[in-house]
Amino acid sequence: MTQIEQDILRTLVELDEAVKSVRTAKPKPNLLPLFAKLDGLAAQLPPDADPELKHFLQRKSYEKARARLEGRAAARGSCGH
């Protein structure tokens, strides 16, 4: 997994945690900076990056993007990397 992909995954996890806290948090978390960060990170992906991941990020399918990245991280972890 590239550094950009790791940053995207971390930001997706952070977004998920912020969304889950919206109901009870005071003040409410501002999600816009996280969306902007994800857009910026997605724009940094190289042309040869995973096309499915790029598609999910372009479509704002953040749960699918996170699942894709987590699956890749787990697959790499299982082979000793």
N, C-alpha and C positions, 0 to 999 in steps of 0.2 A: 504494500500500500504506500502510495506516495505521501509526502508531507502535506500537500494540498488536500488529498483525500482524508488524511488523519484530521486536519483542521476542519474539514467539512463535517466529518463524523462527530467531532467534539461539539461543534456548533449545533448540529442537529439534536444531540443529546441535551444540550443546554436549552434549546428551544422547547423540546418536549417537557423538560422540567418546569420551564417558565409557564407553559400552557397549562400544565397540571396544577400550578399554584394560583392561577387566575381567580378561581372561585374564592379562595380564602386570604390571599395576600392583600395587605394594606400597606402602602399603596399598590395598585395593580402594576404588574411588570410591564414595561414598554417593550413590545415584541418587534417594533419596527427596526431597531438597530440589528437585531438578529437576522431578520429577513434581508436587510441590506448587506450584512456580512456574508450571508450565504450567496447572494447574487454576485458579490465581488469575488468570492472564492471560486464559484462556478465559472466565472469569466477567466480565471487563471488556469483552468484545466487545459492541458495541451490537446492539440488536435487528435492525437492518438489515444486519448483517454477513453475509458469504457463508454461506448455510445449509449448504453442503457442508462447508466448513471447520469450522463449529461441530459438525456431525455427527461428523466425524472426530475432533475433540478430545474430544467427549463419550464416544465409543467407544474412546478411547485408541489410535486408529489413527494413530500419530504419523508413520509413514513416508508415509502418504497425505496427512496434513496438511502435511508438509514439501514433498512433491511439488506439492501444490496451491499453496502459497505461492511456491515457487521458480518455478513456471510463470507465476504472476501477475507476479512480479518480472521475469522474462525478457521477458514480453510488454510490460510497461511500459518496460523498458529499450530495446526495439527500436523504440519509437515516439518516442524522444528525450526521455523524461521522466526 
